Amino acid sequence: MDYNSIIARYYPTDSQLYHILYTHSRAVADMALEIIQRHPELNADPVFVEEAAMVHDIGIFQCNAPAICCFGTQPYICHGTIGADIMRKEGFPRHALVCERHTGAGLTLEDIISQQLPVPHRELTPQSVEEKIICFADKFFSKTRLQQRKTVQQAADSLRKFGDGGVNRFAAWCEAFL
């Protein structure tokens, strides 16, 4: 998969949004690859992890998030499922799963229903080790402070709005990946 070509189909390479997306995604990919290097026992696929980390946020352009140059109409929480639709259309269903399962520390069906989130009513939590690694690494980088890595506490605190389940998943990933 040539993730650069796919990203360029949706993001003009000379735009600020492309810079934000690419810089954020590269930081996530690099951290995810570091985790794989430190933990060969996980048997994670580094090629897939790099590709999927680079496209995990491909759906942000359709969302309304002016602080990161996104002027679409959809709520930001929908960027994962939007990205999944894009990646399925591009012919990458496994990458699509990373897109739709990385929001927060994943979203359970119970959380989606109880919080009335505008996403499909199905389990959207990372399942494969690769999905978990990418989701975990993503929590350490925002799109407003590019390349500034959050502390474990800051990353955990950013998950509280999605409920205790995500915080607990993140804590388990800290044990497995750090």
N, CA and C of each residue as an Amber inpcrd file, in Angstrom:
protein
   534
   0.8430000  -1.1840000   0.0000000   0.0000000   0.0000000   0.0000000
   0.8850000   1.2420000   0.0000000   0.5510000   2.1670000  -0.8560000
   1.2650000   3.4460000  -0.8970000   0.4200000   4.4830000  -0.1570000
   0.6480000   4.6000000   1.1490000  -0.1840000   5.5040000   1.9490000
  -0.0170000   6.9530000   1.5330000   1.1510000   7.3260000   1.0280000
   1.3490000   8.7130000   0.5850000   0.3860000   9.0670000  -0.5400000
   0.2100000   8.1630000  -1.5010000  -0.7070000   8.4160000  -2.6210000
  -2.1440000   8.4940000  -2.1500000  -2.5100000   7.6170000  -1.2210000
  -3.8850000   7.6350000  -0.7170000  -4.1520000   8.9390000   0.0280000
  -3.2490000   9.3300000   0.8940000  -3.4360000  10.5930000   1.6200000
  -3.5400000  11.7620000   0.6360000  -2.6720000  11.7870000  -0.3740000
  -2.6620000  12.8860000  -1.3530000  -3.9490000  12.9470000  -2.1760000
  -4.6840000  11.8480000  -2.2960000  -5.9730000  11.8670000  -3.0060000
  -7.0140000  12.7020000  -2.2590000  -6.8670000  12.7980000  -0.9500000
  -7.8660000  13.4840000  -0.1320000  -7.3700000  14.7940000   0.4780000
  -6.0640000  14.9870000   0.4810000  -5.4620000  16.1640000   1.1310000
  -4.4560000  16.7990000   0.1860000  -4.6990000  18.0370000  -0.2480000
  -3.6830000  18.7140000  -1.0650000  -2.3680000  18.7860000  -0.2760000
  -1.2860000  18.3100000  -0.8780000  -0.0270000  18.1790000  -0.1490000
   0.5760000  19.5200000   0.2750000   0.1050000  20.6050000  -0.2900000
   0.6220000  21.9210000   0.1020000  -0.2810000  22.6160000   1.1290000
  -1.2590000  21.8820000   1.6860000  -2.1910000  22.5050000   2.6320000
  -1.7280000  22.3360000   4.0830000  -2.2110000  23.2250000   4.9190000
  -1.9300000  23.1340000   6.3530000  -2.5310000  21.8580000   6.9360000
  -3.7110000  21.4700000   6.4640000  -4.3450000  20.2570000   6.9760000
  -3.5020000  19.0210000   6.6430000  -2.9500000  18.9700000   5.4510000
  -2.0630000  17.8500000   5.1020000  -0.8870000  17.8110000   6.0790000
  -0.2840000  18.9700000   6.3370000   0.8520000  19.0420000   7.2600000
   0.4600000  18.5310000   8.6460000  -0.7000000  18.9480000   9.1370000
  -1.1690000  18.5160000  10.4530000  -1.3800000  16.9980000  10.4590000
  -2.1270000  16.5010000   9.4740000  -2.4130000  15.0660000   9.4050000
  -1.1320000  14.2530000   9.2880000  -0.2600000  14.6530000   8.3780000
   0.9410000  13.8690000   8.1150000   1.8820000  13.8840000   9.3230000
   2.0850000  15.0390000   9.9250000   2.9830000  15.1450000  11.0750000
   2.4590000  14.3220000  12.2430000   1.1690000  14.4380000  12.5190000
   0.5560000  13.6540000  13.6010000   0.6830000  12.1580000  13.3120000
   0.3200000  11.7550000  12.1290000   0.3230000  10.3370000  11.7770000
   1.7310000   9.7530000  11.7980000   2.7110000  10.5310000  11.3690000
   4.1000000  10.0580000  11.3930000   4.5600000   9.8450000  12.8300000
   4.1990000  10.7690000  13.7340000   4.5730000  10.6180000  15.1460000
   3.9320000   9.3620000  15.7340000   2.6640000   9.1150000  15.4100000
   1.9730000   7.9170000  15.8900000   2.6450000   6.6730000  15.3230000
   2.9280000   6.6770000  14.0310000   3.5740000   5.5210000  13.3920000
   4.9380000   5.2430000  14.0150000   5.7100000   6.2870000  14.2400000
   7.0450000   6.0950000  14.8050000   6.9760000   5.5040000  16.2080000
   6.0480000   5.9910000  17.0380000   5.9180000   5.4290000  18.3820000
   5.4460000   3.9770000  18.3110000   4.5000000   3.7000000  17.4420000
   3.9990000   2.3310000  17.2960000   5.1260000   1.3900000  16.8560000
   5.9600000   1.8370000  15.9410000   7.0840000   1.0140000  15.4820000
   8.1120000   0.8110000  16.6000000   8.3020000   1.8200000  17.4360000
   9.1970000   1.6700000  18.5930000   8.6660000   0.5940000  19.5450000
   7.3570000   0.5850000  19.7560000   6.7480000  -0.4320000  20.6290000
   7.0020000  -1.8190000  20.0640000   6.8140000  -1.9700000  18.7750000
   7.0350000  -3.2670000  18.1280000   8.4900000  -3.7040000  18.2690000
   9.4110000  -2.7730000  18.1130000  10.8450000  -3.1050000  18.2630000
  11.1550000  -3.5680000  19.6780000  10.5820000  -2.8990000  20.6800000
  10.8410000  -3.2520000  22.0810000  10.1410000  -4.5390000  22.5010000
   9.1030000  -4.9240000  21.7640000   8.2880000  -6.0720000  22.1630000
   8.1070000  -7.0610000  21.0110000   9.1840000  -7.7320000  20.6190000
   9.0470000  -8.7070000  19.5240000   8.1040000  -9.8540000  19.8780000
   7.9020000 -10.0860000  21.1680000   7.0000000 -11.1660000  21.5880000
   5.5480000 -10.9120000  21.1770000   5.2260000  -9.6790000  20.8100000
   3.8620000  -9.3600000  20.3800000   3.5680000  -9.8740000  18.9700000
   4.6250000 -10.1590000  18.2110000   4.4880000 -10.6340000  16.8250000
   3.6130000  -9.7190000  15.9710000   3.7560000  -8.4160000  16.1850000
   2.9850000  -7.4440000  15.4160000   3.6330000  -7.2320000  14.0460000
   2.8300000  -6.9490000  13.0680000   3.2650000  -6.7360000  11.6950000
   3.6890000  -5.2730000  11.5090000   4.9980000  -4.9900000  11.4240000
   5.4420000  -3.5950000  11.3560000   5.0430000  -2.8850000  10.0610000
   4.9690000  -3.5900000   8.9610000   4.5740000  -2.9510000   7.6960000
   3.1170000  -2.4890000   7.7950000   2.2580000  -3.3840000   8.2430000
   0.8530000  -3.0100000   8.4100000   0.7090000  -1.8810000   9.4250000
   1.4270000  -1.9510000  10.5320000   1.3090000  -0.9180000  11.5730000
   1.6960000   0.4450000  11.0130000   2.7740000   0.5170000  10.2620000
   3.1600000   1.8150000   9.6910000   2.0900000   2.3270000   8.7340000
   1.6350000   1.4680000   7.8320000   0.6120000   1.8840000   6.8660000
  -0.6570000   2.3520000   7.5740000  -1.1570000   1.5360000   8.4840000
  -2.4230000   1.8490000   9.1510000  -2.2950000   3.0760000  10.0490000
  -1.1570000   3.2470000  10.7010000  -0.9550000   4.4400000  11.5270000
  -0.9580000   5.7010000  10.6630000  -0.4260000   5.5960000   9.4660000
  -0.3720000   6.7660000   8.5870000  -1.7510000   7.1630000   8.0510000
  -2.6900000   6.2350000   7.9920000  -4.0250000   6.5700000   7.4620000
  -5.1210000   6.5390000   8.5320000  -4.7650000   6.3300000   9.7940000
  -5.8000000   6.1510000  10.8170000  -6.7330000   7.3460000  10.9600000
  -6.2680000   8.5360000  10.6230000  -7.0810000   9.7530000  10.7390000
  -7.4990000  10.3250000   9.3870000  -7.4860000   9.5260000   8.3480000
  -7.7490000  10.0350000   7.0020000  -9.1230000  10.6900000   6.8620000
 -10.0450000  10.3950000   7.7530000 -11.3900000  10.9600000   7.6660000
 -11.5890000  12.3290000   8.2900000 -10.5450000  12.9300000   8.8430000
 -10.7520000  14.1900000   9.5810000 -11.2280000  15.3400000   8.7020000
 -10.8870000  15.3450000   7.4200000 -11.2410000  16.4770000   6.5620000
 -12.7480000  16.6740000   6.4270000 -13.5340000  15.6460000   6.6800000
 -14.9860000  15.7710000   6.5730000 -15.6250000  16.2390000   7.8820000
 -14.7960000  16.4980000   8.8880000 -15.3020000  16.8810000  10.2120000
 -15.1660000  18.3750000  10.4600000 -15.9390000  18.8440000  11.4010000
 -15.9060000  20.2410000  11.7930000 -14.9620000  20.3890000  12.9870000
 -13.7190000  20.7540000  12.6840000 -12.6970000  20.9630000  13.7140000
 -11.7850000  22.0850000  13.2400000 -12.2770000  23.3310000  13.2620000
 -11.5100000  24.4550000  12.7170000 -10.1240000  24.6370000  13.3320000
  -9.9320000  24.2370000  14.5790000  -8.6250000  24.4010000  15.2330000
  -7.5310000  23.6120000  14.5170000  -7.9270000  22.5730000  13.7710000
  -6.9460000  21.7930000  13.0170000  -7.2350000  21.8690000  11.5060000
  -7.8580000  22.9630000  11.0950000  -8.1040000  23.2490000   9.6730000
  -9.0660000  22.2680000   9.0140000  -9.9910000  21.7070000   9.7880000
 -11.0100000  20.8120000   9.2350000 -12.3290000  21.5790000   9.1980000
 -12.8650000  21.7460000   8.0120000 -14.0640000  22.5680000   7.8570000
 -15.2170000  21.7870000   7.2400000 -15.2970000  20.5080000   7.5850000
 -16.3980000  19.6700000   7.1220000 -17.6180000  19.8690000   8.0030000
 -18.5910000  19.0080000   7.8340000 -19.8620000  19.1720000   8.5400000
 -20.1020000  18.1270000   9.6270000 -19.3090000  17.0790000   9.6650000
 -19.5520000  15.9900000  10.6070000 -18.9020000  16.2590000  11.9650000
 -19.4830000  15.7380000  13.0450000 -18.8260000  15.8510000  14.3560000
 -17.4740000  15.1350000  14.3110000 -16.5050000  15.6560000  15.0420000
 -15.1560000  15.0980000  14.9940000 -15.1230000  13.6290000  15.4090000
 -15.9730000  13.2280000  16.3170000 -15.9710000  11.8380000  16.7810000
 -16.2660000  10.8620000  15.6360000 -16.7960000  11.3590000  14.5460000
 -17.1180000  10.5140000  13.3890000 -15.9250000  10.2870000  12.4610000
 -14.7930000  10.9200000  12.7260000 -13.6890000  10.8240000  11.7640000
 -13.1920000   9.4020000  11.5660000 -13.3010000   8.5700000  12.5850000
 -12.8370000   7.1890000  12.4680000 -13.7060000   6.3710000  11.5280000
 -15.0200000   6.4940000  11.6820000 -15.8990000   5.7300000  10.8040000
 -15.8920000   6.3000000   9.3890000 -15.7140000   7.6010000   9.2610000
 -15.5730000   8.2010000   7.9310000 -14.2980000   7.6580000   7.2740000
 -13.2170000   7.6550000   8.0370000 -11.9550000   7.1210000   7.5170000
 -12.0700000   5.6530000   7.1360000 -12.8170000   4.8880000   7.9210000
 -13.0180000   3.4620000   7.6120000 -13.7320000   3.3150000   6.2770000
 -14.7420000   4.1460000   6.0380000 -15.4460000   4.0910000   4.7490000
 -14.4900000   4.4030000   3.5980000 -13.6320000   5.3910000   3.7980000
 -12.6550000   5.7520000   2.7650000 -11.7220000   4.5820000   2.4980000
 -11.1970000   3.9920000   3.5540000 -10.2230000   2.9110000   3.3690000
 -10.8700000   1.6630000   2.7700000 -12.1200000   1.4020000   3.0760000
 -12.8130000   0.2820000   2.4260000 -12.9730000   0.5670000   0.9340000
 -13.3400000   1.7980000   0.6150000 -13.4830000   2.1950000  -0.7960000
 -12.1430000   2.0710000  -1.5280000 -11.0600000   2.3470000  -0.8330000
  -9.7200000   2.2460000  -1.4190000  -9.2510000   0.7940000  -1.5290000
  -9.9950000  -0.1310000  -0.9060000  -9.6530000  -1.5440000  -0.9980000
  -8.8060000  -2.0680000   0.1410000  -8.8520000  -1.3990000   1.3000000
  -8.0440000  -1.7950000   2.4520000  -8.9200000  -2.0010000   3.6870000
  -9.6740000  -3.1120000   3.7210000 -10.6020000  -3.3290000   4.8330000
  -9.9150000  -3.5000000   6.1860000  -8.7220000  -4.0600000   6.2120000
  -8.0210000  -4.2310000   7.4980000  -7.5750000  -2.8750000   8.0460000
  -7.1310000  -1.9840000   7.1790000  -6.7530000  -0.6260000   7.5910000
  -7.9890000   0.1390000   8.0720000  -9.1330000  -0.1530000   7.4370000
 -10.3840000   0.4960000   7.8270000 -10.7300000   0.1900000   9.2860000
 -10.4420000  -1.0210000   9.7240000 -10.7280000  -1.3830000  11.1180000
  -9.9250000  -0.5190000  12.0880000  -8.6910000  -0.2130000  11.7500000
  -7.8790000   0.6630000  12.6030000  -8.5310000   2.0390000  12.6660000
  -8.9660000   2.5520000  11.5170000  -9.6130000   3.8640000  11.4940000
 -10.8150000   3.9060000  12.4320000 -11.6960000   2.9190000  12.3120000
 -12.9450000   2.9980000  13.0650000 -12.8170000   2.5870000  14.5230000
 -11.7070000   1.9690000  14.9010000 -11.5720000   1.4790000  16.2720000
 -10.5820000   2.2650000  17.1260000 -10.0390000   3.3640000  16.6200000
  -8.9910000   4.0560000  17.3810000  -9.4940000   5.2370000  18.2090000
 -10.7420000   5.6200000  18.0780000 -11.2560000   6.7950000  18.7980000
 -11.2600000   6.5260000  20.2980000 -10.7180000   7.4800000  21.0480000
 -10.5390000   7.2620000  22.4820000  -9.5920000   6.0820000  22.6410000
  -9.9680000   5.1340000  23.4700000  -9.2350000   3.8590000  23.5410000
 -10.1640000   2.7910000  22.9880000 -10.9230000   3.2010000  21.9800000
 -11.9760000   2.3820000  21.4290000 -13.2790000   2.7250000  22.1240000
 -14.3740000   2.4750000  21.4250000 -15.6920000   2.7750000  21.9680000
 -16.5000000   1.4830000  22.0210000 -17.0020000   1.1560000  23.2030000
 -17.8480000  -0.0290000  23.3070000 -19.2520000   0.3190000  22.8340000
 -20.0000000  -0.6950000  22.4540000 -21.3890000  -0.4760000  22.0640000
 -22.1540000   0.1690000  23.2040000 -21.8860000  -0.2690000  24.4210000
 -22.5530000   0.3050000  25.5960000 -22.2530000   1.8010000  25.7230000
 -20.9780000   2.1910000  25.5340000 -20.6030000   3.6120000  25.6030000
 -21.2890000   4.4120000  24.4950000 -21.3080000   3.8510000  23.3020000
 -21.9170000   4.5410000  22.1540000 -23.3920000   4.8190000  22.4370000
 -24.0940000   3.8250000  22.9450000 -25.5280000   3.9850000  23.2210000
 -25.7670000   4.8970000  24.4140000 -25.0490000   4.6670000  25.5160000
 -25.3050000   5.4550000  26.7300000 -24.9240000   6.9270000  26.5640000
 -23.8950000   7.1960000  25.7570000 -23.4690000   8.5840000  25.5410000
 -24.1140000   9.1920000  24.2900000 -24.9590000   8.4060000  23.6250000
 -25.6510000   8.8470000  22.4060000 -24.6610000   9.4150000  21.3790000
 -23.5960000   8.6510000  21.1430000 -22.5670000   9.0870000  20.1990000
 -23.0520000   8.8700000  18.7700000 -22.7350000   9.8060000  17.8750000
 -23.2370000   9.7200000  16.4940000 -22.3650000   8.8190000  15.6040000
 -22.1490000   7.6070000  16.0690000 -21.3820000   6.6180000  15.3180000
 -22.2100000   5.3460000  15.2360000 -21.8570000   4.4260000  14.3400000
 -22.6490000   3.1950000  14.2190000 -22.7530000   2.4420000  15.5460000
 -23.8950000   1.8330000  15.7620000 -24.1380000   1.0730000  16.9900000
 -23.5530000  -0.3290000  16.8430000 -22.2470000  -0.3970000  17.0950000
 -21.5270000  -1.6650000  17.1130000 -20.2560000  -1.4680000  17.9410000
 -19.6530000  -2.5650000  18.3000000 -18.4170000  -2.5350000  19.0870000
 -17.3050000  -1.9070000  18.2360000 -16.7030000  -0.8320000  18.7300000
 -15.6300000  -0.1380000  18.0120000 -14.3740000  -0.0500000  18.8790000
 -13.9900000  -1.1820000  19.4490000 -12.7690000  -1.2370000  20.2500000
 -11.7020000  -2.0060000  19.4830000 -10.4310000  -1.6350000  19.6460000
  -9.3500000  -2.3570000  18.9710000  -9.3470000  -3.8370000  19.3580000
  -9.1610000  -4.6930000  18.3690000  -9.1650000  -6.1310000  18.6080000
  -7.7870000  -6.7530000  18.3970000  -7.1600000  -6.4760000  17.2750000
  -5.8510000  -7.0790000  16.9920000  -4.7580000  -6.3410000  17.7620000
  -3.6140000  -6.9840000  17.9150000  -2.5000000  -6.3320000  18.6080000
  -2.0650000  -5.0800000  17.8390000  -2.1130000  -5.1300000  16.5190000
  -1.7330000  -3.9570000  15.7230000  -2.6960000  -2.7960000  15.9640000
  -3.9990000  -3.0870000  16.0090000  -4.9840000  -2.0420000  16.2920000
  -4.7430000  -1.4260000  17.6640000  -4.4560000  -2.2640000  18.6400000
  -4.2220000  -1.7800000  20.0060000  -2.9740000  -0.9070000  20.0720000
  -1.9070000  -1.3180000  19.4130000  -0.6620000  -0.5370000  19.4300000
  -0.8780000   0.8320000  18.8000000  -1.5460000   0.8810000  17.6610000
  -1.7780000   2.1690000  16.9890000  -2.6840000   3.0570000  17.8340000
  -3.7550000   2.4900000  18.3610000  -4.6660000   3.2640000  19.2070000
  -3.9130000   3.8250000  20.4140000  -3.0940000   2.9920000  21.0320000
  -2.3020000   3.4070000  22.1900000  -1.3580000   4.5480000  21.8160000
  -0.5890000   4.3850000  20.7610000   0.3730000   5.4150000  20.3550000
  -0.3260000   6.7260000  20.0150000  -1.4970000   6.6310000  19.4290000
  -2.2570000   7.8260000  19.0390000  -2.6000000   8.6930000  20.2370000
  -2.7650000   8.0890000  21.4010000  -3.1600000   8.8530000  22.5830000
  -2.0660000   9.8060000  23.0670000  -0.8560000   9.6280000  22.5720000
   0.2640000  10.4470000  23.0320000   0.5170000  11.6860000  22.1640000
  -0.2550000  11.8510000  21.0890000  -0.0050000  12.9670000  20.1720000
  -1.3060000  13.6400000  19.7760000  -1.3620000  14.9560000  19.9760000
  -2.5380000  15.7090000  19.5380000  -2.2300000  16.3330000  18.1750000
  -3.2490000  16.8570000  17.5640000  -3.0500000  17.5320000  16.2790000
  -2.8820000  19.0380000  16.4630000  -3.0100000  19.5100000  17.6840000
  -2.8220000  20.9400000  17.9390000  -1.4290000  21.2500000  18.4820000
  -0.7800000  20.2600000  19.0380000   0.6070000  20.4250000  19.5150000
   1.4490000  19.3400000  18.8410000   1.6950000  19.5560000  17.5750000
   2.3400000  18.5390000  16.7530000   3.7000000  18.1380000  17.2940000
   3.9110000  16.8610000  17.3340000   5.1630000  16.2230000  17.7480000
   5.5100000  16.4250000  19.2180000   4.6380000  17.0690000  19.9790000
   4.8560000  17.1720000  21.4210000   4.2050000  15.9510000  22.0580000
   5.0150000  15.0830000  22.6000000   4.5070000  13.8290000  23.1620000
   3.9250000  14.0720000  24.5480000   2.7050000  13.5740000  24.7680000
   2.0570000  13.6780000  26.0690000   2.7010000  12.6940000  27.0370000
   2.5700000  12.9950000  28.3000000   2.9640000  12.0320000  29.3280000
   1.8820000  10.9580000  29.4080000   2.1930000   9.8640000  30.0940000
   1.1990000   8.8120000  30.3000000  -0.0190000   9.3970000  31.0120000
   0.2040000  10.2340000  32.0230000  -0.9150000  10.8280000  32.7680000
  -1.7630000  11.7230000  31.8740000  -1.1270000  12.5530000  31.0580000
  -1.8760000  13.4250000  30.1450000  -2.6980000  12.6030000  29.1490000
  -2.0900000  11.5350000  28.6330000  -2.8090000  10.6730000  27.6910000
  -4.0040000  10.0180000  28.3820000  -3.8120000   9.5140000  29.5830000
  -4.9110000   8.8870000  30.3290000  -6.0190000   9.9030000  30.6170000
  -5.6230000  11.1070000  31.0170000  -6.6060000  12.1480000  31.3270000
  -7.4550000  12.4960000  30.1040000  -6.8530000  12.4460000  28.9110000
  -7.5960000  12.7940000  27.6930000  -8.6780000  11.7690000  27.3680000
  -8.6020000  10.5970000  27.9820000  -9.5760000   9.5340000  27.7180000
 -10.7760000   9.5670000  28.6540000 -10.6920000  10.3090000  29.7300000
 -11.7460000  10.2780000  30.7530000 -13.1170000  10.6400000  30.2010000
 -13.1640000  11.5180000  29.1910000 -14.4560000  11.9350000  28.6370000
 -15.2020000  10.7850000  27.9700000 -14.4860000   9.7120000  27.6300000
 -15.1150000   8.5580000  26.9860000 -15.5120000   7.4810000  27.9990000
 -15.2400000   7.7080000  29.2800000 -15.6430000   6.7520000  30.3070000
 -14.4830000   5.9450000  30.8510000 -14.7610000   5.2420000  31.9430000
 -13.7290000   4.4690000  32.6360000 -13.1990000   3.2940000  31.8200000
 -14.0170000   2.7400000  30.9560000 -13.5790000   1.6010000  30.1570000
 -12.3460000   1.9200000  29.3400000 -12.3430000   3.0760000  28.6980000
 -11.1940000   3.4850000  27.9000000  -9.9610000   3.7170000  28.7470000
 -10.1460000   4.3060000  29.9020000  -9.0240000   4.5370000  30.8200000
  -8.4460000   3.1970000  31.2650000  -9.3120000   2.2490000  31.5400000
  -8.8470000   0.9190000  31.9500000  -8.1220000   0.1930000  30.8210000
  -8.6420000   0.2920000  29.5810000  -7.9490000  -0.3150000  28.4380000
  -6.5750000   0.3120000  28.2630000  -6.5150000   1.6370000  28.3890000
  -5.2480000   2.3360000  28.2440000  -4.2510000   1.8840000  29.3110000
  -4.7120000   1.7310000  30.5490000  -3.8340000   1.2780000  31.6360000
  -3.2790000  -0.1120000  31.3350000  -4.1110000  -0.9880000  30.8040000
  -3.6350000  -2.3430000  30.4430000  -2.6100000  -2.2570000  29.3230000
  -2.8230000  -1.3590000  28.3720000  -1.8540000  -1.1950000  27.2700000
  -0.5310000  -0.6250000  27.7950000  -0.6050000   0.2380000  28.7920000
   0.6490000   0.7470000  29.3900000   1.4730000  -0.4170000  29.9070000
   0.8150000  -1.3510000  30.5760000   1.5080000  -2.5330000  31.1010000
   2.1090000  -3.3660000  29.9740000   1.3840000  -3.5070000  28.8940000
   1.8330000  -4.3770000  27.7910000   2.8710000  -3.7270000  26.8820000
   2.7620000  -2.4010000  26.6760000   3.5430000  -1.7430000  25.6220000
   4.6870000  -0.8620000  26.1090000   4.6600000  -0.4360000  27.3670000
   5.7210000   0.4760000  27.8280000   6.8390000  -0.2970000  28.5310000
